[in-house]
């Protein structure tokens, strides 16, 4: 199976040095993804769940092996009791030391052990896939938040540019008003326009701050005014949407995305759960062995035998085969099968839901990417036309051919078009990258 993280880390070459640099200066995309993967608590939780699954697998595999335990005890008894060596009733204090060892190995358990091991192996693999899926989600989310910051920065640049244009125009108009060339109403209109542009700058700064805050919180970093990113050059040229459609993208994505494979493995694990539950109806056969010896300080009516000699003389061994046939278990086994079958059905529903959700996400991503492409092209043409219209309006306003209101209309039209172009550009870039992710292409900005 392809590893989608290989695709992500084509863009995100992680390094230990990058962590230290990332927290003290502006972050690159690579550093942002690295920090997100390092700090995300959901990912840590998924990794711990994987360790639990591995521990469960180790425990299940151990059921095939013989168990062995040893024990020892020591004590005294008073009054009339049986001497454990002579088996005579005696009335005196007797001290004794007992040692024992026992072993048990299952010979047959209705396939429950083998199926449990297979199920634990699948659960471990599923947990590993869940870690991978979590890393993918974190990386994509970080890229999205990073792009939002870059987008907000560009929106702020446009707002500042618009404000500077209004400020320059107001200075020219003020000189013309002082010279008596144009009425003061034009100056007042431009002052109102500049106040509006100042408000738009403030709003853009707030939007940028919120975007930076969202990224910082996603990275689990304390937010400060110094927290910022290095904006990459986003190239729109060369971006293309796969024309083979949703079905092709879905067939590629469903073949390598970890969440799909994890859902499929969930059904396999549930089927093994049914087999394990059925195995409870089968007889089980176990082999056990025991070793026992003891020492008594009053073994021979006051004569104390050497300790090792007495342990050797009192040594006993036993071996047993135990067959257990379940005849009636108060419906526990029947209820276990029912629960296992329900779990299998739930796993099948989960598999269907996962694949349906993936298809819906791809349909949405493809439709959004296509719409963003059309919107970007239209916005580009619109800005080009309005730039020329604004240039002409500016020239006409300076010579008094149009009033301030008409000039403001041309200026606002250009500003709105530029803002829409930025929105369309970043939407197009991100939606295309999402499709690249589903197609298994390298992710980079």
N, C-alpha and C positions, 0 to 999 in steps of 0.2 A: 504494500500500500504506500502510495505517495505520502509524504509527510508535508502537510501544508505549512508547517513552521519553516520548512526550508524555503518556501516561497516568500514568507514574511521577512525572514532574516536575510534575504538577498538585499532588502532595503535597510534592514536593521542589523548591522554588524556590531554585535555587542562586545563590550570590553570592560574590564574592571576599572580601567582609568576613566572610562566614560562616566561611571557613577559619580566619582569625585568631582569631575568637571561640571556635571549636569546640575548639581545642587548649588553651585556657586556662581553660575553665569547663565546666559541664554541657552535654552535647550534646543538641540536638533531633534528631528523626528526619531532618529535612531536612539538617542539618549532617552527620549520620552517613552518609547516602547520598552526599553530596557528597564527603566525605573518602574514602569507600570507592572511589568512581569515580576520584578523583584519584590514589590510592596503589596501587591493585590492580595487581600485576605481570602477572597473566594478561591484563588489559585492555591494558596497555602492549604485551605481546607480540602480541596480536591487532592492535593499531594498527600495529605494525612490520611484521607480515605483510601488512597492507593496503598499506603503502608499497612493499613488495617486489612485490606484485601490480601496482601502478601502474607501477613501473619495468619489469616484464616486459611490460606492455601497450605502453609507450612504445617499448621495444626491438623488439617484434613489428611495430608500426605502421611503424617505420623500414625494415623489409625491403622495403616497396613503393618506397622512394625510391632513386635512384642513389647508389652509394657513390663517393667521390672521395678520392684520396690523392696526395700529392706527396712527392718525395724528392730528395735531392742527395747527391753524394759527391765526394771529392777525394783525389788520391793521386799517387804517383810510381812509376815502374817503371824498372829498370836492366837492362842487357844486351840481348840480341837479342829484340825483340818487335815487334808490328804497331802502327804508328802509326794510331790510331783515325780520323784524318782522311784521310791519304793511302792507308791500307791497304797500305803498303809495310813490309817487314821492315827494321828499323833497329837499330843497336847503339849505344845512348846512353840517357842519362836523359831520360825523358819525363814531364812533369807534366800532369795532366788534371783537369778539373772536369766532372761530369755532373749534369744536372737532368732530372727526369722527372715526369710526371703521368699518372694512370690513373683510369678511371671504369668502373663496371660496374652494369648494371641488369637485374634479372630480367624477362623478358617473359612467361614462362609456367613455372609450377612445379607443375602438376597440382593446383591449388587449395590447395596447402599453405599459402601465405602468407595468403590470405583466411581460411581455416579457422583458422589459428593466431591471427589477429587476433581473430576471433569468440570463440575459446576464451579468449584473454587477457582480453577484455572481460567474459566470464562469470566468470572467476576473480577479477577485480577486484571485480565486484558481489558475488560470494560472500564475499570477504574483508570487504567492507563490512557485509554481513549478519552475519558472524561477530562483528564488533565490536559490532554492535547487540545480538546475542544475549548476548554476554558482559556488556554493560552491564545487560541485563535480569536475568541470573542474579545478578550482584553486588547489584543493588538489592533483589531479592527476598530474598536471603540476609541482607542487612543488616537489612531489616525484620524478618525472623524472629529474628535475634539481638537486635535492639533490643527486640522484644516479650518475649523470654526474660528480659531484664534487668528490664523492667517487671513481669513475672510474679513473678520472684524477690523484687522489692521488696515486692509485695503479700503474698507468703507470709511474708516477714519481719515485716511489720506484723501479720499474724494471730498469728504466734508470740509477738511482743511483747505483744499484747493478751491472749493466753491466759496468758502469764507474769504480767502485771499482775493479772489476775483471781485467779490462784492466790496471788499475794503478798497481795492485799487480804483474801482469804478466810482465809489463814493468820494474818494479824494479828487478825482477829475471833476465830478459833478459839483463838489463844493467850490472849486475854483471858478467854474463856469457860473455858478449862482452868484458868487461874489463879484464877478465881472458883469453881471446882469444879462448874461447870454440866455439863460434858461430860468424858469420859475423855481422858487424854493420848494414847490410841491414835489418836484423830481428828487430833490435831495432828501426830503422826508420819506419818500417811498423807498429810496435806497437804504436809508437808515433802518427802516422797518425790515427790509430784506436782509440786511446784515445781522440784525438781531435774530431773525429766524435762522440764518446760517450758523450763528453762534450757538443757538439751541441745538441745532442738528449736530454740531461738533460735540457738544456735551453729551447728547444721546449716544453718539458713536463711541465716545470715550467710555461711557457706562457699559455699553454693549461689549466693548473690548475687555473691560475689567471683568465682566461676568464670564466671558469666554475663557479668560485666563484663570479665573477662579474655578470654573468647572474642570479645566484640565489639571490644575494643581490638586484639586480634591480627588480626582480620578487617580492621580499618581501617588496619593497619600502623602503629599508634601505640605508643610505649613505654607499658607499663602502670604506673600509679602509683595510690596510694590515693585521689588526688583525681579520678581518672577516673570520670565518672558521667554520667547522662542526666537529661533533663527528661521525666518521665512524662506523656504526654498523657492526656486524659480519654477512656477507651475506652467508647464508647456501644454497648451491645448492642441497645437499642431501635432498630428500623428495619432491622436486619440481616435479610436474607432470602436464601434459597437459590433459585436459578432452578429453577422447577418443570418446565421443558421438557426436562430430562434431559441425559444425557451426550452424546447424539448432537448436540443443538443446540450445546452448549458446544464440542464438538470441531469442528463445522463452522465456527464463528466463529474459534476459535483457529487452526485449520489455514489459514485464509484470510489471516492477517496476521502470525503469529509468524515471525521471521526464520529460525529454524533449519529450518523446513519449506521455505521458499522456497530456502534455501541447498542443501538436499538435492536439491530438484528441479533446480536449476541445475547441480548436480554431475553429474546424468545427461546434461544437454544438453552439458556440457563434455566428458564422456567420449565421447559420440556424435561430436562434432567431432574428438576424438582418433582415432577409427576412420577418419574421412575423411582426416585428415592422414596416417595410416599408409598408406592406400590410395593417396594421392597420390604416394608414393615409387615406385610402379610406373610412373607416367606419365613421358613424356619431359619434359625441361626445356630451355628456350631462354633464353639470356642474350646481351645486347649489351654489348660492351666497347669502350673507346676508350683510346688511349695517345698521349702526346706525349713526345718525347725530344730532347735536344740536348746538346752538350758543347763543351768548350774544351780545346785542347791547346797547351801553350807551345812545342812544336816542330813546328808544323803544316807549315811550308814550308822545311825544311832551314835552320833558324837564323833565319828571318824570323818574327817573332811578329805575328800578326794582331790587330787590336783585338778585345777580348773580346766586346763586344756584336755586332760584325760576324760573328765566328766562330760565336757562338751562333745568330745568325740564319741563317747559311749552312748550319749543321749540323742545323737543325730538321727533325724527321721526325714524322709522325703515322700512326696506324693505327686502323682500326675493324674489329671482328670480331663475327660471329654465331656463337655456340657452341651446338650441339644435343647434348644428352646423353641417350642412350637406355639405361635400365637393362636389361641382358640377364640377368645373373646376379650377385647380390650376396651370395653365400655364405649365403643364407637369412636375411640380416639384415632385409630388408623383410617377409618372411613372418612372422618372429618378432615384428616390430614390430606387425603387424596382430593377431597372437594376443594380445600383451600389451595392446593397446588394447581389444580385445573383452573381455578379462578385467577390465580397469579399468572398462569400462562396466557389466559385470555386478556388480562390487563397488559401484559407485555406485548401481545399482538396489537392491541389498540395503541400502545405507546409507539410501536414501530410505524404503524400507519399514520399516526399523528405527526411523528417526526418527519416522515417523508412528505406528507401533505404540507407541513409548515415550510419545509425547504422549498417545495415547488412554489408555494405562495410568495415566499421571500424572493425567489428568482424572478417570478412574474412581476412582482412589484419593482424589483431592481431594474429589470429589463425595460419595463414601461417608463419608469422614472428616468432612466438613462436616455432613452429615445426622446422623451419630452424635453429633457435638459439640453440635448444636442440641438433640437429644433429651436428651443428658446435662446440658446447661446448664439446661433447663427442669426436669428431675427434681431436679437439685441445688438449684435455687432453692427449690422446694417443700420439699425436705428441710431446708434451713437454716431456713426460716421456721418449720417445725414444731419443730425441735430448739431454736431460740432460745426459743420459748415453754416447751418442756419444761425447758430449763436455767433459765429464770427461775423457774419453779415449784419446781424442785429446790433452787435457791439459797434461796428463801424457806423451804422446808421444812427445809433443813439448818440455817439460822440459828435456827430455833425448836426444833431437836432432833428433828424428825419423821423424818429419815433420817440415816444415818451418813455418814462421810466417803467410804467406798468408793462408795456409791450416788451421792454428789455428784460424785466423780471420773469415774464412768462417764458421767454426764450432760454433764460438762464436756468430756471427751474426744470424746464423740459429736458435740458441737457443733463442736469444733475440727477434727475430721476432715471434717465436712460442709462447713465453711467453706473448708478447703484444697481439697477436691474441687470446690467451686463456682468457686474462683479458677482452678483448672486447666481446668475446662470452659469458663469464660468466655473465657480467652485462647485456648484451642484453637478455640473457635467463631469468635472474631474473626479469627484468622489464617487459618483454613480458608475463611472467607467471602471474605477479601481475595484469597486465591489464586484462587478461582473468579472474582472480579471481574477479576483479571488476565487469565485465559483468555478472559473475555467482552469484554475491551477497555474495562472501566469504570475510572474514575479510582481510583487507590490513595491512600487517606488513612486516618489513624487518628483 
